[in-house]
Amino acid sequence: MTATIVTLARDMAAAMITAKRDNGDRFYKIAPGSPEWMKDVCMAAHDGGNVLPDDYRYAFIADALGNIEQADDDATLEDLTDMICEWSDGDTDVYNSDLYSWLQSSVHRAGYVDEHTNECGHSDMGLSGDIMGGQCGERREVYYQIIDALDALV
């Protein structure tokens, strides 16, 4: 069977595991011994190394892979791109504390909020809605980066 974006996403999703830090926080990572291409896809999903690895980014990677792996094996690049709106909008954080934690976790995340408000205006939901829109933008970015990286492997 020839590898497709979807079959590669399934393989990689299976290799995404959760681990626990000493303080009890859980996080995603690639299982030890996984193929090098999976690490390369993770690097691509960190904007080619321009974004430092963090727990949110890895969670977005795991979520995106979980979404992609649900598609038909023969899904086209266009099909997978069309799936992004439902996925990225449906899984953003909704609690203010979670949104603010995401925002404060990295200085570059304010840029996603700024980009969202510049493109769409301020949310009717206020600041939390603006932050939610920014988080959605980062999730979409990760999804596209994963799709592009997997497509390059096919």
Secondary structure, 3 states (H helix, E strand, C coil): CCCCHHHHHHHHHHHEEEEECCCCCEEEEECCCCCHHHHHHHHHCCHHHCCCCCHHHHHHHHHHHHHHCCCCCCCCHHHHHHCHHHHHHHCCCCCHHHHHHHHHCCCCHHHHHHHHHHHHCCCCCCHHHHHHHHHHHHHHHHHHHHHHHHHHHC
